[in-house]
Amino acid sequence: MTHANCPRCGGRLARDNDSGRCTPCQAAERDRMSAPPVVPASFWEHEPVRQALASRHLGRVIRAYRCHPYHGRSVLPQTVVAGWLGITQAQLSRVENGPPVVHLDRLTHWAKLLGIPGSHLWFALPGAPPVASPQPTDNAPPDLDPPMATDESRRALLAGIAAVAAGAGLLGAAALPRSRRLGSADIARLNAVLELYRSVDYECGGGLLHREVDRFAQSVYALLDWSHPEALTPRLVTSVAAARQLAGWTALDAGLHDQAQRHFAAAERAALVADDTLLAARVRYCQARQLQHQRHNRDALATLQLARTQLGAAATPAVSAMLWGAEAASLAALEQPKEALTALGRSTDAFDRIAGGREPEWMRFYDRGELLAQYGRVYRDLARADRKFAPAAVRWVQEAIAAFGQQNVRSTVLNEVGLCSALFLSGDHRQAISVGRRVIRRGGSLTSRRMVDRIRNVRRDLAAYRTDPEVAALSSELATFGAVPA
């Protein structure tokens, strides 16, 4: 045996002590199975713990906590720590290895239980001073030029996608000769082109895209009249439904509400014919988002509840999270805070159960950034009726912006619009002005009528500061944003 020091108190260990702890420390922690120990401040400076805290993933923090040398040579078992947290060992394993926990009640409860100092956390503990968050400035990373910064480059990309679609016989199908039968390869090409259009929509919006996708969706619809094996019919009809759903979404983004409704109705019918209840729920989610944009939140709520009811046990975690999150947004807009936060919690619980490879391909858009954005949206709408929700709204929107990648230009700017409103509602109008000006500058590079409406609507949240000259100037810029010159 070699001499060593106790990792807990630093005292010298006896030669025959192979426990990794001195006798006083062993006695002091006999009850550790029932409650977490009180650890020194240096505990949180251990490099693996620091890295876990920097990742903003509490599951990784818990794993680093369990493996800390402070606990001796043996790692704390998951069963012990799970008992402290009030969950099962299997649940703790999912927390440590799954997506980050974002439910604020759960985060604060577990952080307090483990004694994590508030200065090391990325969220505020109840009763503690607000955590200082990096404030966005005019030189912040979100202001980097988007990958497709000009209409010319976007049009060139769309022309290339259209050329691929035409070469595959997927454009102008109604006028093409029908001398051959459709096969699996044709449907695979159809879905590949659809994915290309979807990727452009994720980035820059539907202003330029909607015309191309509308033409593509109409051509895909015409393929239903082509000869094809009966066994391929469900796949073909599902592809038609997906194309019409994307056409409706891009039309909504372009502000063409009648056209969007027409595509959504066709998409819903096709999804039901193909017996694809998940895709039908996605279409109803899009319909609800349109209703929310038009401030028909009671109708949106009914649409979302219908989607959940008809899905039943067929719902996947991601689709459930998406529907509950949208439902929370409508409840918040209707000034029902208790119901809104309950729905938001259910969205988070469903999100925590998402497993890779078990979700539809078109659900790839629903990531941690989307969930955090819903948190920001719900708390911002609640703050309009009760300002106590405003600080949380700022925090959640900042988290969402940090979670989105540079390729999600539209989502980032939409959330910066929300951040501007949240800052006004929280009383930080100086920072709100800075964010608002950046939003105006960046929003002009996107082709989304929905974006224009959102940016203009920021004016309803700055009423308390209208006498401030800078706020008045910002209000004037917002009022004229996106206007077509005479």
Steps between C-alpha positions, in 0.01 A plus 500: 500500500619855430426815692213713362284790607126498563337677201236647728705665776857460373610308808763226482362147459641209699706242310232234541210730403374387160160671518617829354366692804635576844304368799347841600377557143354152482312567821382839376346349190330192632169663414594593146262235365203709615610853400775674298810603699593862560795553266767773508509785247802340330279204407344702216841602361586138413562503123243235398236681709596836347468357149163346581371831639628683191300261279175610672394138528398409855517128424870534419546704818343220704725240335810713574371546855472123548853441367668773706802374703350674803274196540794258528636240263156364418262694279166587662249246364216628285255332738623717789484831312167406339363448852608851596330644192179304547524307172594147394844384392372455143365856497833636626680310224277672242562839665878449486514366144198658332420855385543786749226547761334838445210485746582786738332346806703181462825689435465721807390216729792275407755783505391601852500139614860446385607838635625640168591869556283739301809669355582178313151454353354621170159569658389691809408321821182626675586781739850541356624806307449464124779322318693741282443393140720616216320793346478507122675789336527629148812285460350181647541171310132494388582799278728292278394504137264214424626235254245609239503876547367611160189435297726422203669208675165370620349516153802319360457224757127470431566487127743215562244309708237557230741367237552185710124458537441551129775254410336243725163556327350661811405838352228550243385142556151573366643583156749214482430173314395220732657218307682357801396388844614675814727296725669517838793695353262775383354540848851505648597781259178685580578491873862603440390811307242576769778483762706750299211747497442439871865581581470837325180574692675427832759762417342797329121469493230475240503837323690377194446131564120480499460536122746219430351271764145575383592395147680192629205398722256534209724283281533235771121497536472424127715189550204332671350448151811321375514125482670349803492175699215493748745424781668840442176698538533573876859624456406715201197651679717570807751683281216703349382591850853603604541716189166675557586554868827672407324703231248616759771588751702705250181677387425584864852635542446715193172636644278322245240370744238381249760304307637354824154383610444333161826307521447402865152365423637290211791380715269394782275301263796326338660414837176345624456302176854366544414419863795712614359641823831654601522705181133601542590628848791697350261662252259592780791649692571722196132597483512592868811712446316687226207560735736620772663743258153637423430515879224241486640316800180323605471344154869411511453334838210290370705395195793389715278310743335322206843401368601354838170315541513341155863397545441322828759232569656549155659829613880506514683705765612770253153544347346511849755761610424709191121490556515567875742789445270664245205444733691675780554800270126535430415464871755770587353734237157435654641604842471158661840476675438187707374300202775639273780399736345156549493447123858627476607248764334219304684616190829478689422158641428373148817664365708322764373166365610559139718218372701521179370311200146465630359827365376593150764657280302825480529541880873572478422870532371454855815525708599654832498848346136458395400387849681790666342739251157379615602571859597853399180551307276374782672707770502809277126474436440445873714806575265718300238439769737463798851648486633249756544257208719743302847408641436133428387592147832680439700207635318235296518694174873555550538125558308429178716736294814335639362155409427581134782456251604754238307305237172576684501863397123546502455332839780709650355828375147405608630438850694825499166668428365321808805608701441862405141480630607314815764762580243778469262309727775440756590870513836483321401733217860604419601144416166453322584791269835340410336165425216668308738679268687180432174322425407767245839469334499119488130457427538679171709210366215250546207442269223446751179701530444333834834643613394849392178472700685380809754783481231763463306354793788576739349849525225376734761419766681834504201721587635578849810666347352692208615834646863389480643649176695185409197279559285735291753479217505120523120494496499699175750259343290204608182653357654536155699175501436292191287765330516503121626839374237702317 
